[in-house]
Each structure stands twice: as C-alpha cells, then as structure tokens.
C-alpha cells in the first residue's frame, strides 16, 4: 500500500479545506494565464472557446458522416 494524499494530509496537519482552497487558487491562476495567452494572440480560439490547433478528435460540427 502506498502513501496516500489522505495520509500525507494527516501526517502534515493540512486540512481538506486548505487543500480545496489551494486547488481553487491554482485553477484561477491557470485560467488567468490562459486568458492572457488568448488575449495576446498566442492561442487561436475556436467557436466554443477551445484551441483550434490539432484536435485529437475529428470535428463533428457538420453532423454525422455517411458510411462508405
């Protein structure tokens, strides 16, 4: 059995509220960084606010494709 995040929290005295607060802070920092990159033109934005670059999934914006 490995060292779990729960065990680490118990050993170090960190509460789940502190972990959640840090998660929210980090996610907000990431969001602001992405907004800055979009505003600078470094990342093209698609119609749904996602990157247009090399999506791993084919676009389905034109409905289902016929079988060949």
Phi and psi in degrees as a GROMACS rama.xvg file:
@    title "Ramachandran Plot"
@    xaxis  label "Phi"
@    yaxis  label "Psi"
@TYPE xy
-88.0338  177.635  UNK-2
-83.6741  111.908  UNK-3
-88.5096  158.975  UNK-4
-58.3375  -36.5411  UNK-5
-63.8771  -41.0313  UNK-6
-66.9078  -40.8451  UNK-7
-59.9637  -44.79  UNK-8
-60.2274  -44.0667  UNK-9
-64.8993  -42.3059  UNK-10
-67.6664  -33.0436  UNK-11
-99.8212  -5.3231  UNK-12
78.7376  17.8455  UNK-13
-86.7219  133.715  UNK-14
-91.3495  160.265  UNK-15
-64.7522  -29.9598  UNK-16
-64.0032  -39.2466  UNK-17
-66.0863  -39.6338  UNK-18
-63.6699  -46.6924  UNK-19
-62.9238  -40.4324  UNK-20
-63.0121  -41.1271  UNK-21
-67.4731  -38.5697  UNK-22
-59.3683  -47.359  UNK-23
-61.2948  -41.8778  UNK-24
-63.1073  -44.4218  UNK-25
-66.4148  -41.614  UNK-26
-63.8473  -38.5211  UNK-27
-65.8468  -39.7689  UNK-28
-63.025  -41.5953  UNK-29
-63.8147  -44.6331  UNK-30
-60.5952  -44.8111  UNK-31
-64.6272  -38.931  UNK-32
-62.1453  -44.1094  UNK-33
-64.4262  -39.9287  UNK-34
-62.1447  -41.0507  UNK-35
-63.2973  -41.4873  UNK-36
-64.8435  -41.3437  UNK-37
-64.7912  -43.3178  UNK-38
-64.3417  -32.3839  UNK-39
-79.817  -8.97025  UNK-40
85.6175  6.89256  UNK-41
-69.0478  -27.4642  UNK-42
-127.259  118.024  UNK-43
-68.8068  141.055  UNK-44
-105.29  132.165  UNK-45
-83.0014  -173.751  UNK-46
-66.4485  -24.4935  UNK-47
-105.58  18.1426  UNK-48
78.5844  15.8363  UNK-49
-107.325  164.415  UNK-50
-68.076  143.461  UNK-51
-88.0971  -9.16229  UNK-52
-75.4817  132.072  UNK-53
25.4192  66.5641  UNK-54
-67.1108  137.84  UNK-55
-70.3583  -17.8355  UNK-56
-109.695  140.474  UNK-57
-67.1755  150.584  UNK-58
-69.5391  139.2  UNK-59
-116.433  27.0643  UNK-60
-74.3382  -15.1161  UNK-61
-109.636  23.957  UNK-62
82.9037  -179.079  UNK-63
-67.4196  148.339  UNK-64
-92.3199  141.581  UNK-65
-67.3496  150.191  UNK-66
-71.6393  144.537  UNK-67
